Amino acid sequence: MRATGAAPERTAAPPLPVEGLRRINFRFSGSGRHAACLTARGHRPLAPELWDLTGTRPRHRVLHPWDGESDWSVAVPTDDGNLLLTRVAAGGDHRLLLVVPAADGAVASIHELATVHDGGVRLVAGEAAGTAAVAFRTTLAGHTLVWRLSGRAELPEQVAELPGFFRGGVWLDRSGNLLALATSEGQGKRTVTLDLSDGTVRPLPGLAREEHLLLAAPRAGVLLTTQERAGAYRLGIRRRDDDAPTDFPDRLNAIEGAVTPLALDPSGTRLALSVTRGVRSTVLLYDLVEGGTQEIDPAGTLLPTARWSEGGLRLVHSAPDLPSRVVTLPAPLTTPVLADHGPTMWASARTRRFDGPGGPVEAVVYGDPAHAARVVVALHGGPEAAWQLTYNGLFQRLAAEGIAVVAPNQRGSTGYGAAHRDAIRGAWGGPDLADVLQLGRTLTAERGPGSSRLMLYGVSYGAYLALLAAAAEPHLWARTAAVAPFLSGRELYADGPAPVRTMLDRLGGHEEIVDDDLGPRDLLRLADRIRQPVLLVHGDQDPTIPVAHSRRLRDRLAAVGHPDAALTYLEIPGAGHDPLSGRDGHAVLERLVAFLRAESRFAVRDR
């Protein structure tokens, strides 16, 4: 890490840290008998973790020894408990490996199946015997090579070479030959079927214009599709070999909340959905025959990865005090069984609704903000995003330090209806900033005179919003930590990548607010209003928000030089948009926690 700034501030003696646990990139084998993910505990690097789902409870073990993986690696389990691993090596090469584990979690052997020097490789777990997975190798020339992988130490078998790029992968029949894929067509995309027996590609019959396949029950021939109508996506049900139009059930499409299809059951009669309302997710089982629903609350959040087989419905679940792990819903599907769920070493969290200027604002709360020595108001990125009741390594680390956390879903957040989400369209730093400032005033009043001021933390859009709040009402805040901020919507539109500019167009993020006392939300213009210590963190390879934004803000803050605004700048070599998840993520986390743990000279005055 490269760091610049003033002399270090006095910090309180830290307690023994709680080791964080990070799990990402969950995948299931074709039959659902095994799962795999990448896991990192504390400062140790990511390593494959294998889950055996053949018993009454999942059994999992992290493979060792292991040199470490990046976030781009993906481990796909085979039905016999081995792993197929795609890894991005130094220099950009993609390696395809077969990993054979021993019973105790040690690595028995590793076999290199292929190395790709130009392009990438992704995997889709196989559905039938003899096909552990299908690999899609993309080339710089714009072609896709399709390989069949047996799951043994054998070279891939090429079954097709196709023009263009293909995404997704949904098996349509039990033979393991028909695989549905998505491909681009003009400005849109279409669903096609790849027949692995002869390498041919054909359009999936029966789909209407702009209708796309999401899930299938291969044995029953039932398909779940989606189609955009009047700006909203509707879910449809059809039969694989039926020419009748797709049925879009009204009841299925009237479910309130953010709906994510997870899996169809083997018989094709039930559909598992994740429904997010506010900070929580529930499992909703929809009966495709009768139209009825059954809701199961797993007390937390569901990841959009699932597998429904004869052994039951396998989900990936997380809660504030429970890192992501496999959840089993055995028949009859009633209450989820959490893998190894007993007493945990992590802090729990609760929700609280605060009165905001435009209505209630829900927040995830760790600790006791009224009485804790220090309190952080944490702002999420997006802006179309939201905090969830899920495990968060940073929040756990802060809770272990005795720092309370209040993570609000201010206006602009998803999960609370269109009016709440769309309130900041054309007004970035308007209604959402008003909510954050009102929350700051409420918490300050609850803490009373003599208590330390609140602190701000934000990432991406949340970092921008945190710095706006620090400038708008400096007396509320003791310090601000901003990870990957941008200067303004207009500045980001000028040098951001095409997807970001598209988002700015859609949300009106480059429009300026000029009709209030604060004026245009440009951090360079507002920098002289910031009167607290500031920590800026940015990865120098950030593909979303150019690091130049933080560099320019650093220079501006240094130039205005307010005596109370001590500046610390960390630029992380090789890191992307989330420096906390890269190879130096543990060190970045410790610097961030140390900054927020530092004793403050600022206290709340009796006004």
Secondary structure, DSSP 8 states (H G I E B T S, - for coil): -EEEESS---B---------EEEEEEEE-TTSSEEEEEEEETTS-BEEEEEE-SSSS-EEEE-BS---B-TT-EEEE-TTS-EEEEEE-GGG-EEEEEEEE-TTSBEEEEEEEEEESSSEEEEEE-SSTT-SEEEEEE-TTSEEEEEEE-SSSS--EEEEEEES-EEEEEE-STTS-EEEEEEEETTEEEEEEEETTTTEEEE-TT--TTEEEEEEETTTTEEEEEEEETTEEEEEEEETT--S--B--TTGGG--SEEEEEEE-TTSSEEEEEEEETTEEEEEEEETTT--EEEEEEEEEEEEEEEEETTEEEEEEEETTEEEEEEEE-SS--S-EETT-S--SS---EEEEEEETTEEEEEEEES-TTT-SEEEEEE-SSSS----SS--HHHHHHHHTTEEEEEE--TT-SSS-HHHHHTTTT-TTSHHHHHHHHHHHHHHHHH-TTSB-EEEEEETHHHHHHHHHHHH-GGGEEEEEEES--S-HHHHHHHS-HHHHHHHHHHTTT----SSSS-S--HHHHGGG--S-EEEEEETT-SSS-THHHHHHHHHHHHH--TT--EEEEEETT--S-GGGSTTHHHHHHHHHHHHHB--S-B----
